[in-house]
């Protein structure tokens, strides 16, 4: 009988823990699930701009990466905005498509250039990058100006540990009553 009361106490404690975590972090879990879903279907939903086609996939005919970078910065300032930062975050070379993509560190604009001619093929607003930053919490580093990834790492650890606790407490809320009923049935026989 004492063991049954102890188990019931544990079930109540897990129910309390589960409820508190779920209530406190509901918005964050909702945000992570919706953004994760959107990232999973980004190509099918138009969140990712289509990759253009360049003149040639033969890299020997391409301009140097340095001259393509200079063109990208020029196009950014001439065609998008002269006030946007030209600090490059990533350069994505797609030889099979004949293009090179430039993404920038401080905003969500991206440019696709022809690797051979250096001409601008596409200007895109990288919606999927914004959604990714919402998903992993790195947008908070930008909002708070932390200059690193301190907020992102803290957010990831908190959310990961919370999800783990929700899984454990949820399992116990499912399994604990089954175990308790079985024990009660065995003691009444």
MOKABEL-V62294 format. One record per helix or strand. SS is the DSSP state (a for helix, b for strand). FROM is the first residue (numbers start at 1). LEN is the number of residues. Records with the same first field share a line. If there is no record, write none. Layout:
BEGIN
SS->FROM-LEN + FROM-LEN
END
This chain:
BEGIN
a->2-39 + 42-4 + 59-3 + 65-16 + 127-10 + 138-7 + 150-39
b->88-7 + 99-6 + 109-6 + 120-6
END
